[in-house]
Amino acid sequence: MRRICLSLPEASERLSHGEPTFFVWNKAFVMFADNHHGNGHVAVWLPVPHGLQDQLIQAAPETFFKPPYVGGRGWLGIEIHNLHAYMIEMRRLEAAPDFRRQPLIQSERLGARG
């Protein structure tokens, strides 16, 4: 995660709330959370397009969750052990003209949805 985040132009890393957090122009775009306040999640938190947060959480609650503090502003929590499935889904959605019309998460690991 660090390598990917820091490869972006003008990206930087610093601790925020005791966790590694990545910024561009002093604005956070990814946060790592290691069992934040004992919630049991080892995850990354990041903002997602409007409407996607609820869709992903409903499709795969074992992978996606609404993180504390920033979840109400559209951020998504993604369990680290399932991060690869999220990256595949984002690539697919980028190619879709309207992600709301597309089936979510076609993966044996997450369960097929359609």
Steps between C-alpha positions, in 0.01 A plus 500: 500500500779741589677446168181563301398809697843661495535442125233767443625852422534720810388219734637491852461281805467593864335366811144609562320370806793262549464333159689543170298739285567618145441855382506709184505878551439446871178303434478134610416247231586167670536398863626171640316377810643221716221396738400863551356535853479120520243467218665184362565641151843506339405712205546800278252785497449708187236725344284344228253647249155590629278193527778245477558469875156354575504277193833342588414454868172329407672283238784380723476599868789266586728718287354852513379710793415855593796629702451717806538878469537517121240242394225761515692703243511215249820322599514121475686254718655203319642201686867463403466129426237584233663810351583319175129432434428873546770598251353262240152643557622859462668415168174349377299802615739742330422325171122507561312804364267502803611293800150499656368288212778243522498183715726530802787275596525202270734295716485153649667637812234766550210311347347573163245782484305604202 
